[in-house]
Amino acid sequence: MFGVTLLSALLGLALAWCVERSDLPARRFWNVVLCLPFAIPAFVSSFTWVSLSPMYEGLGGAILVMTMSKYPLVYLPVAATLRGIDPSLEESARMLGLSRRQVFLRVTLPLLRPTLAATGLLVALHMLVEFGALSILRYQTFTTAIYQEFELEFSNATAAMLSSVLLALCFLLLWLELRMRGRGRLVRTGQGSARRAERVRLGLGKWPLQALLATLVLVGTGIPLVMLGYWLYEGSSASFPLMEIASTLLSSLSLAFGGALLSCLLALPVSILVVRYPGALARWTQRLPYLLQALPGLVIALSLVYFSLHYLPATYQTTGLLLVAYALLFMPLTQAPIRVALEKASPQLEEAARTLGQTPLMAFLRITLPIISPAIGAGFVLVFLDTMKELTATLVLGPTGLSTLATSVWVHTANLEYAAAAPYAALLILISGLPVYLLTTRAHLSTH
């Protein structure tokens, strides 16, 4: 965890500086391709590396693969922070005689420290709860040990003990993140400067730098895609089971649709309570989904297993229970945009409609709902995409015989059936790729 967190932070910071503060050629191109690892789920990337050579199993391979998958979590926020820094602060330091290195260390880096701390803790939290990628890489962690004890050893007591330790570590990281967020607030007095920061001229150094960036893209994106293409070619010679693939895709789409719909239905009343009826209950109701999202999906799934077996046995290993797990895991993705949209929708509009004879419900449906519907749609899409890639809860809670794109990749890879796993992995990348491209290009255009 610490190795991946440190390397992701250093790599994300260096890449953000190169793209945002140097005269690197083709910056827009590099901004897009450096984010491409986002489009490849970590367990898919792990499958391609393990299929290349068994030497990538274990600690070294885990650090390499997970760093390549997680550094965009640091790169994107740090790049956005660099774009938002007032260049007059750095220019003033230069006028006082500081060198570029001193300006970076004394001015720029302190301004980036909150972002680096937050994103570093986010990477650490992701590593704590990661299951699929590390199990494929044959590297034992808390999550893989918990799954092994529950599914293979049938030792619920050991799984519960390991889950408790994992929860304690997650809460520790959350506490650290809240402490860092509460401290070190950075504010700007005055309007600042709307100019862009002066870019550092690289001179002849731009060519070896581009070679390094190309190597990074090759390792993070090129090799996984090439290996995936190889296994697709190998599998096509034996003919893919098209009906099985289509059935699995349909199952994934159906579950993703149901999970996204349930998340929106739960997030809407919670957001209304938070925005329209503020208070202690509203604050805790708002925080609970975010707290659940920070917990390992495996722990939430095992908690639902315990609850269903002891209190609602009929729901065990049903699609309904799996959809509840998806909603608990991903509801914040819908809650955040809906809450922001509700804050911008004036309640006076509903009050005016009620004075004209509309009931409160009809006033909401006819006035407020159309205003916040784009936010609901955005949240729906976010949950839909994340549910398509969800692995852990689906393995634990899914009905017997259920196959999704994610579980098919995991099962075939565990059985060393790399060619059989390839079409499912390719579909996952295609589904994930378009939103990543739109996110990166939109962010770049909005600031350039």
C-alpha positions in Angstrom: 0.0 0.0 0.0 2.7 2.5 1.0 4.8 1.8 -2.1 1.9 2.3 -4.5 0.8 5.4 -2.6 4.2 7.0 -2.6 5.0 6.2 -6.3 1.5 7.3 -7.4 1.9 10.7 -5.6 5.4 11.3 -7.0 4.4 10.2 -10.5 1.1 12.2 -10.5 2.9 15.3 -9.3 5.7 15.1 -11.9 3.3 14.4 -14.7 1.0 17.3 -13.7 3.9 19.7 -13.6 5.2 18.6 -17.0 1.8 19.0 -18.7 0.7 22.2 -16.9 3.9 24.2 -16.3 6.3 23.3 -19.1 6.3 24.0 -22.8 5.8 20.3 -23.5 4.6 19.8 -27.1 1.2 18.3 -27.7 0.0 18.9 -24.1 -3.6 18.2 -24.9 -2.6 14.8 -26.4 -0.5 13.9 -23.3 -3.3 15.0 -21.0 -5.6 12.5 -22.6 -3.3 9.5 -23.0 -1.9 9.9 -19.4 -5.5 9.4 -18.1 -6.1 6.2 -20.2 -5.3 3.9 -17.3 -8.6 5.1 -15.9 -10.3 3.3 -18.7 -8.8 0.0 -17.9 -10.1 -1.6 -14.6 -7.3 -2.6 -12.3 -8.2 -6.3 -12.4 -8.3 -6.2 -16.2 -4.8 -4.7 -16.3 -3.6 -7.3 -13.8 -5.0 -10.1 -16.0 -3.0 -8.8 -19.0 0.3 -8.5 -17.1 -0.1 -12.0 -15.5 -0.9 -13.4 -18.9 2.3 -11.8 -20.3 4.5 -13.6 -17.7 4.2 -15.2 -14.2 7.1 -13.0 -13.1 4.6 -10.1 -12.6 2.9 -12.0 -9.8 3.8 -11.0 -6.2 4.9 -7.8 -4.6 6.9 -6.3 -7.5 4.2 -6.9 -10.0 1.5 -5.6 -7.7 3.4 -2.3 -7.1 4.0 -1.9 -10.9 0.4 -2.7 -12.0 -1.4 -0.8 -9.2 0.8 2.3 -9.6 0.0 2.4 -13.3 -3.7 2.1 -12.5 -3.8 4.5 -9.6 -1.5 7.5 -10.5 -4.4 9.2 -12.4 -6.1 9.7 -9.1 -3.3 12.0 -8.2 -2.5 13.4 -11.6 -5.9 14.9 -12.4 -6.6 16.8 -9.1 -3.0 18.1 -9.0 -3.2 19.2 -12.6 -6.4 21.0 -11.8 -4.9 22.7 -8.7 -1.9 23.8 -10.8 -4.2 25.4 -13.3 -6.0 27.3 -10.5 -3.0 28.7 -8.7 -2.6 32.4 -9.1 0.6 32.9 -11.1 1.2 36.3 -9.4 2.2 34.4 -6.3 5.1 32.6 -8.1 6.0 35.7 -10.0 6.3 37.7 -6.8 8.6 35.1 -5.4 10.8 35.2 -8.5 11.0 39.0 -8.2 12.3 38.5 -4.7 15.3 36.6 -6.2 14.2 33.0 -5.7 15.2 30.4 -8.3 12.6 28.3 -10.1 13.5 25.4 -7.8 13.1 27.5 -4.7 9.8 28.9 -6.0 8.5 25.4 -6.5 9.6 24.2 -3.1 8.5 27.3 -1.1 5.4 28.5 -3.0 4.0 26.0 -5.4 4.5 22.8 -3.4 2.9 24.2 -0.2 -0.1 25.2 -2.3 -0.3 21.7 -3.7 0.2 20.0 -0.3 -3.6 19.7 0.6 -4.3 18.1 -2.8 -1.4 15.8 -2.6 -2.4 14.7 0.9 -6.0 14.1 0.0 -5.2 12.2 -3.2 -2.5 10.2 -1.5 -4.9 9.1 1.2 -7.4 8.2 -1.5 -4.9 6.0 -3.2 -4.1 4.3 0.1 -7.7 3.7 0.8 -8.2 2.2 -2.7 -5.3 -0.1 -2.0 -6.7 -1.2 1.3 -10.0 -2.2 -0.2 -8.6 -3.6 -3.6 -9.5 -7.2 -4.1 -9.8 -8.3 -7.8 -6.5 -7.0 -9.1 -4.4 -8.2 -6.2 -6.0 -11.7 -6.2 -5.1 -12.0 -9.9 -1.6 -10.9 -9.1 -1.4 -13.6 -6.4 -0.5 -11.1 -3.7 -2.1 -11.7 -0.3 -3.8 -8.7 1.4 -6.6 -8.3 3.9 -9.3 -8.4 1.3 -7.9 -11.5 -0.4 -7.4 -13.2 2.9 -11.0 -12.4 4.0 -12.4 -13.8 0.8 -10.3 -16.9 1.1 -11.5 -17.5 4.7 -15.1 -16.9 3.8 -15.4 -18.7 0.4 -12.8 -21.4 0.6 -12.2 -22.2 4.3 -15.8 -21.4 5.5 -14.3 -19.7 8.5 -16.6 -16.9 9.3 -14.9 -16.1 12.6 -11.5 -15.5 11.0 -13.1 -13.5 8.2 -14.9 -11.3 10.8 -11.6 -10.8 12.7 -9.7 -9.8 9.6 -12.6 -7.5 8.5 -12.5 -5.7 11.9 -8.8 -5.0 11.4 -9.4 -3.8 7.9 -12.2 -1.5 9.0 -10.0 0.0 11.7 -7.4 0.8 9.1 -10.0 2.4 6.8 -11.4 4.5 9.6 -7.8 5.6 10.5 -7.3 6.8 6.9 -10.6 8.6 6.9 -9.8 10.3 10.2 -6.4 11.4 8.8 -8.1 12.8 5.7 -10.7 14.7 7.8 -7.9 16.1 9.9 -5.9 17.3 6.9 -9.0 18.8 5.4 -9.8 20.7 8.5 -6.3 22.1 8.8 -4.3 24.1 6.3 -7.1 25.9 4.5 -5.6 28.0 1.8 -7.4 31.2 0.8 -6.7 33.9 -1.7 -7.2 37.6 -0.9 -8.3 39.8 -3.7 -9.1 38.9 -7.3 -5.6 37.5 -8.1 -4.4 37.2 -11.7 -6.4 35.7 -14.5 -3.2 35.1 -16.6 -1.8 31.7 -17.1 1.4 30.8 -15.4 4.6 31.2 -17.4 5.7 27.9 -18.8 9.2 26.6 -18.2 11.2 26.2 -21.4 12.5 22.7 -21.7 14.8 23.3 -24.7 16.3 20.1 -26.0 15.1 18.3 -22.8 11.6 18.1 -24.3 12.6 15.2 -26.5 13.9 12.8 -23.8 10.9 13.9 -21.7 8.5 12.9 -24.4 10.3 9.6 -24.7 9.8 9.0 -21.0 6.1 9.9 -21.2 5.8 7.5 -24.2 7.4 4.7 -22.2 5.0 5.4 -19.3 2.0 5.3 -21.6 3.4 2.0 -23.1 3.7 0.4 -19.7 0.4 1.8 -18.3 -1.8 1.4 -21.4 0.1 0.0 -24.4 1.2 -3.4 -23.0 -2.3 -4.2 -21.4 -4.0 -3.3 -24.7 -1.5 -5.3 -26.8 -1.8 -8.3 -24.6 -5.6 -8.0 -24.7 -5.5 -7.9 -28.5 -3.2 -10.9 -28.5 -5.6 -13.0 -26.4 -8.5 -11.8 -28.5 -6.7 -13.0 -31.6 -5.9 -16.3 -29.9 -9.4 -16.8 -28.8 -10.9 -16.0 -32.1 -9.1 -18.9 -33.7 -11.1 -21.2 -31.5 -14.3 -19.1 -31.9 -15.8 -17.2 -29.0 -19.0 -18.4 -27.4 -21.0 -15.5 -28.7 -24.3 -16.5 -27.0 -22.6 -16.8 -23.6 -20.8 -13.5 -24.1 -24.1 -11.8 -25.1 -25.9 -13.3 -22.1 -23.2 -12.1 -19.7 -23.3 -8.6 -21.2 -27.1 -8.6 -20.8 -26.7 -9.6 -17.2 -24.2 -6.9 -16.5 -26.3 -4.2 -18.2 -29.4 -5.3 -16.3 -27.7 -5.3 -12.9 -26.0 -2.0 -13.7 -29.4 -0.5 -14.7 -31.1 -1.8 -11.5 -28.3 -0.7 -9.2 -28.2 2.8 -10.8 -32.0 3.1 -10.6 -32.1 2.1 -6.9 -29.2 4.4 -6.1 -31.1 7.4 -7.6 -34.3 6.4 -5.8 -32.5 6.4 -2.5 -30.4 9.4 -3.1 -33.3 11.7 -4.1 -35.1 11.7 -0.7 -31.8 11.9 1.2 -30.8 14.9 -0.9 -34.1 16.6 -0.3 -33.8 16.0 3.4 -30.3 17.5 3.5 -31.1 20.6 1.4 -34.6 21.4 2.4 -34.7 20.3 6.0 -31.2 20.9 7.4 -30.4 19.7 10.9 -28.6 17.0 12.9 -30.6 14.2 11.3 -29.9 15.6 7.8 -26.2 15.9 8.5 -25.8 12.3 9.6 -28.1 11.0 6.8 -25.8 12.8 4.3 -22.6 11.4 5.8 -23.7 7.8 6.2 -23.5 6.9 2.4 -20.1 8.5 2.1 -18.9 6.5 5.1 -20.2 3.3 3.6 -18.5 4.1 0.3 -15.2 4.3 2.0 -15.6 0.9 3.5 -14.3 -2.2 1.6 -17.0 -3.6 -0.7 -16.1 -7.1 0.6 -16.9 -6.1 4.2 -20.2 -4.6 3.2 -21.1 -7.7 1.2 -20.2 -10.0 4.1 -22.3 -7.8 6.4 -25.3 -8.3 4.1 -24.7 -12.0 4.0 -24.8 -12.1 7.8 -27.9 -10.0 7.9 -29.8 -12.0 5.3 -28.9 -15.4 6.8 -30.0 -14.4 10.3 -32.9 -12.1 9.6 -34.1 -12.5 6.0 -33.0 -15.9 4.8 -35.2 -15.7 1.7 -33.1 -12.8 0.4 -29.8 -14.6 0.5 -28.1 -14.8 -2.9 -30.9 -13.0 -4.6 -30.7 -10.3 -7.2 -32.5 -7.9 -4.9 -29.9 -8.2 -2.2 -27.1 -7.6 -4.7 -28.9 -4.5 -5.9 -29.0 -3.2 -2.3 -25.3 -3.8 -2.1 -24.7 -1.8 -5.3 -26.9 1.1 -3.9 -24.9 1.1 -0.6 -21.6 1.1 -2.4 -22.4 3.8 -5.0 -25.1 6.0 -3.7 -22.8 8.9 -3.1 -22.1 9.1 -6.8 -25.8 10.0 -7.3 -26.2 11.9 -4.1 -23.5 14.5 -4.8 -24.9 15.9 -8.1 -28.5 15.7 -6.9 -27.7 17.7 -3.8 -25.8 20.4 -5.7 -28.7 20.7 -8.2 -31.3 21.0 -5.4 -29.2 23.7 -3.8 -29.4 25.7 -7.0 -33.2 25.1 -7.5 -35.1 27.8 -5.6 -37.8 26.5 -3.3 -39.8 29.7 -4.1 -40.7 28.2 -7.4 -42.5 25.3 -5.6 -44.1 27.7 -3.2 -45.5 29.7 -6.1 -46.9 26.6 -7.7 -48.6 25.7 -4.4 -50.2 29.1 -4.2 -51.8 28.2 -7.6 -53.4 25.1 -6.2 -50.7 22.5 -6.8 -50.1 19.9 -4.1 -46.5 19.7 -2.7 -45.9 16.5 -4.6 -47.2 17.8 -7.9 -45.3 21.1 -7.4 -42.1 19.0 -7.0 -42.8 16.8 -9.9 -43.6 19.6 -12.3 -41.2 22.3 -11.1 -38.2 20.9 -9.3 -37.8 17.5 -10.8 -37.3 18.8 -14.4 -34.6 21.2 -13.0 -32.6 18.5 -11.3 -33.2 15.7 -13.9 -29.8 16.4 -15.6 -28.1 15.8 -12.3 -30.1 12.6 -11.7 -29.1 11.5 -15.1 -25.4 12.2 -14.5 -25.5 10.3 -11.2 -27.3 7.4 -12.9 -24.6 7.1 -15.5 -21.8 7.2 -12.9 -23.3 4.4 -10.9 -24.2 2.5 -14.0 -20.5 2.5 -15.1 -19.1 1.6 -11.7 -21.6 -1.2 -11.3 -20.6 -2.7 -14.6 -17.0 -3.0 -13.2 -18.0 -4.1 -9.7 -16.5 -7.5 -8.7 -16.3 -8.1 -5.0 -20.0 -7.8 -4.0 -21.1 -9.7 -7.1 -18.8 -12.6 -6.2 -20.1 -12.8 -2.7 -23.8 -11.9 -3.1 -24.6 -12.9 -6.6 -27.1 -15.7 -7.2 -25.7 -19.1 -8.1 -24.8 -19.2 -11.8 -24.8 -15.4 -12.2 -22.1 -14.2 -14.6 -21.1 -10.6 -15.3 -18.3 -9.1 -17.3 -16.2 -8.5 -14.2 -16.8 -12.0 -12.7 -16.1 -13.7 -16.0 -12.7 -12.0 -16.3 -11.9 -13.0 -12.7 -13.0 -16.6 -13.0 -11.3 -17.3 -16.4 -8.1 -15.6 -15.2 -8.1 -17.7 -12.0 -8.3 -20.8 -14.2 -5.5 -19.5 -16.5 -8.0 -19.2 -19.4 -6.7 -15.9 -20.7 -8.2 -16.2 -24.2 -11.6 -16.9 -22.7 -11.3 -13.8 -20.4 -10.2 -11.5 -23.2 -13.6 -10.6 -24.8 -15.2 -9.8 -21.4 -12.2 -7.6 -20.6 -12.4 -5.8 -23.9 -16.1 -5.0 -23.4 -15.3 -3.6 -19.9 -12.6 -1.3 -21.5 -14.9 -0.1 -24.2 -17.6 0.7 -21.7 -15.2 2.6 -19.4 -13.2 4.3 -22.2 -15.7 6.9 -23.5 -16.5 8.6 -20.2 -12.7 8.8 -19.4 -12.1 10.5 -22.8 -14.9 12.9 -22.3 -13.8 13.7 -18.8 -10.2 14.5 -19.7 -10.9 16.5 -22.9 -13.7 18.5 -21.2 -11.5 19.4 -18.3 -8.7 20.4 -20.6 -10.9 22.5 -22.8 -12.6 24.3 -19.9 -9.3 25.6 -18.7 -7.5 26.2 -22.0 
